[in-house]
Amino acid sequence: MESKKFILQESDIPTAWYNVLAEMPTKPRPMLNPATKQPLKAEDLFPLFTEEASRQEFNDTDKWIEIPDEVRDMYRIWRPTPLVRARGLEKALGTSSHIYFKNESVSPVGSHKLNSAIPQAYYAKKQGVTNITTETGAGQWGAALSLAARHFGLELAVYMVKVSYNQKPYRRSIMQTYGAEVIASPSMSTKAGRKIITDNPNYQGSLGTAISEAVELATSTPNCKYVLGSVMNHVALHQTVIGLEAERQMQMAGEYPDIVIGCFGGGSNFSGITFPFLRHNFTGEHNTRFIAAEPESCPKLTHGVLQYDFGDEAGYTPLIPMFTLGHDFAPANIHAGGLRYHGAGAIVSQLKADGLIEAADIPQLETFAAAQLFARSEGIIPAPESSHAIATAIREAKRADEEGRSKVILFNLSGHGLIDMAAYDQYLAGDLSNFKVTDEQIAENVSKLEKLI
Ligand SMILES: *Cc1c(COP(=O)(O)O)cnc(C)c1O
């Protein structure tokens, strides 16, 4: 393996996050109160989220938002992360394109999620909150928040999607090792969970359901706040450390990306790697393509509609303007648990509607083939989620070769897959399949949404 790494110093960890909301040509529509349909203000979110996260959610004026020292101190545990020129993969493909990846899998919990877990736990602590709660799909976000909660001395309850709770028991153990309480969702501990179990006793859960349960716990427990790992503007903001570092590392490599790719669940790692580069498209300095790589089984950006929808299954959250498949969409049990979410964050949705970013939907088997090639050529076993970005990078490199061009392609390796080996086992045994949703199924599901756009 002849891959080349570009390494920054600790002092190069960014001192501010990049707030794309301040510079977007068209700002997203406002979030709405579901009862009154009136636009929300930061204060309206205070009962649910921490005050600082709520303010960041609505901040569309400050281009740079300072990273607190306490957060940067914790970022130092693993940041800056390496940028790698994937020469092994280039060689395996025989491509003339240059492929780079930003390696976010080197965090202690194995994914990018810690970038936002730390500031959110910090803001909770600073505000005097004692308990936080959240949902987790594959367990990556729950693991990250468990570590952050422990560091800042907060109690944490995590609702983990039932299918992952059973498929990925080690992520549960990781959370418990850090000291979090983990509950399989749907559970009997909330009204939302009890209703879903009563209606459908075998339901294996979804992120939407788990969010409903966590929101219900937060709003019915004193001094407890809800913390979200994706979708929201403030989470995308925190993740921009990825792209800001990558921008400097691409300078070290003496190149600028033609294409930047991130896999897509709710949008946090995609936003993190792309927004700092997108800002140079706004000024006309560059004309980079940005591709969100989503599963064929949960294709909100490629096949969903832009409409106001709830962030959760039960309809407890504000109405968010998002590309959605409908908040009760039940995605197939693919192994990329972190991508099994019905909607896309408001910022990314607006960027997609304005044609400033693109999306691709990838079948599960193609992602595992890409993962295996990447593991064999670069030595890193990628998370099934990240494999969607790898598969898309491979598609783009092949397309460039067919067109007789050479491109500079950058993708985000959002996490490693060392705790997902059961999924690889099934792939190697030939037991995995693709799950395509038809446009008719999607049309039927979104037809239930109130047409506010
Ligand atoms: C959670 C997760 C994702 C998907 O979430 P986004 O908010 O879209 O980034 C992707 N990759 C990994 C490794 C994850 O843990």
The ligand as a Tripos MOL2 file, in Angstrom:
@<TRIPOS>MOLECULE
LIG
   15    15     1     0     0
SMALL
NO_CHARGES

@<TRIPOS>ATOM
      1 C1        -24.3370    8.3150   11.6590 C.3       1 LIG1
      2 C2        -23.4040    7.9650   10.6050 C.ar      1 LIG1
      3 C3        -23.6130    8.3680    9.2740 C.ar      1 LIG1
      4 C4        -24.8520    9.0610    8.8120 C.3       1 LIG1
      5 O1        -25.2000   10.2510    9.4290 O.3       1 LIG1
      6 P1        -24.9850   11.6580    8.7740 P.3       1 LIG1
      7 O2        -25.5910   12.5970    9.7590 O.co2     1 LIG1
      8 O3        -25.6950   11.6930    7.4650 O.co2     1 LIG1
      9 O4        -23.5320   11.8570    8.6380 O.co2     1 LIG1
     10 C5        -22.6540    8.0610    8.3550 C.ar      1 LIG1
     11 N1        -21.5350    7.3820    8.6810 N.ar      1 LIG1
     12 C6        -21.3020    6.9650    9.9430 C.ar      1 LIG1
     13 C7        -20.0590    6.2110   10.2460 C.3       1 LIG1
     14 C8        -22.2180    7.2590   10.9460 C.ar      1 LIG1
     15 O5        -21.9800    6.8740   12.1820 O.3       1 LIG1
@<TRIPOS>BOND
     1     1     2 1
     2     2     3 ar
     3     2    14 ar
     4     3     4 1
     5     3    10 ar
     6     4     5 1
     7     5     6 1
     8     6     7 2
     9     6     8 1
    10     6     9 1
    11    10    11 ar
    12    11    12 ar
    13    12    13 1
    14    12    14 ar
    15    14    15 1
@<TRIPOS>SUBSTRUCTURE
     1 LIG1         1 GROUP 0 **** ****
